Amino acid sequence: MSLNYKDRYYNHFEKRDGKNPPKFEKDKNYMMRFDAPLSHFKFEDNNLTIIYFKDGVGELQWKNKRIKVEANKFIITNPSIGWEYVNERQGYIDVLSLVICDALREQFNYFVSTSQVRLLDNPFHSISNQTYFMEQMFGANYYRSGWLLQSIYRLSNNIDYAQTCPEELSIDVLQTIYNDQYRGYGLATHIASKKPSTKLETLKRLLRANEYIQDNLMNPISLDELSRVSTLSKYHLYNSFKLVYGKTPHQYINSLKIKKAQKILQNQKLSVSEVSDLFGFSDLAVFSKLFKKVYGKPPSYYLLSK
């Protein structure tokens, strides 16, 4: 195995690489690594697919959706009639992707929906109904499943990758994505709608707003911006955000800023005033008051304790 994936398609399950992308077979698992100018790829009657884009361009198309590829994001597509990747610019994409065959997915369905007693009594059973995952681009920095995909990506550039078991790595990814999204579905129950599909769609849009906040924490963020990013009206965004996260968007943004400010004060040689300015607080007294409310101590405490 070569650790150079430039213009190569490496399948960790088969420990084999080649110059051309594989044609996925329904009854096989895949863990692919490549960095290549893929212009087009189609997976008809697709299995569960998880794709982490370290870098790249293009878009994914399926179920009347068109989602633009963005760096350091990942996407999940459930089994369906198929998806298509289109890269009209034919630019390079640096990718880690997993394809989970139905047999492994159905065994996983049984594991996560069955009691420990039944797992012991009937260990080799499976459940064919689909575990439904949310299908959209997720920022890899903001979810445990994203952290795991980043970790596997980094591992793939290390010689130790050849000694790892791709099936075990796939199970880890499945479990972590399931746990992340189970928590997400739990948040969706707080949304004021009777229809589960409306709750889920609202949650997806709130997640986009949340990721935008995380990406732009050093900049001023308005309700109008969050409304545009989430494609929710300002009032719908405000009420739904408060129901899901327990804070208004403004309160939530400030809580994240204070959390990051505390880490900076602990680890860097910046004054309280400099950290306050860094996060856009125009009034040092307001910053100090918010900080003390969260941590029970003024920000200066962390400078004095170094």
ABEGO torsion letter per residue (X at the ends): XBABABGBBBBAAAGBBBABBBBBBAABBBBBBBBBBBABBBBBGBBBBBBBBABEBEBBBBGGBBBBBBBGBBBBBBBBAEBBBBBAAGBBBBBBBBBBBAAAAAAAAAAAABBAAAAAABAABBBABBBBBBBBBBBAAABAAAAAAAAAAAAAABAAAAABBAAAAAAAAAAAAAAAAAAAAAAAAABBBABAAAAAAAAAAAAAAAAAAAAAAABBBBAAAAAAAAGBBAAAAAAAAAAAAGBBAAAAAAAAAAAAAAAAAAABBBBAAAAAAAAGBABAAAAAAAAAAAAGBBAAAAAAAX
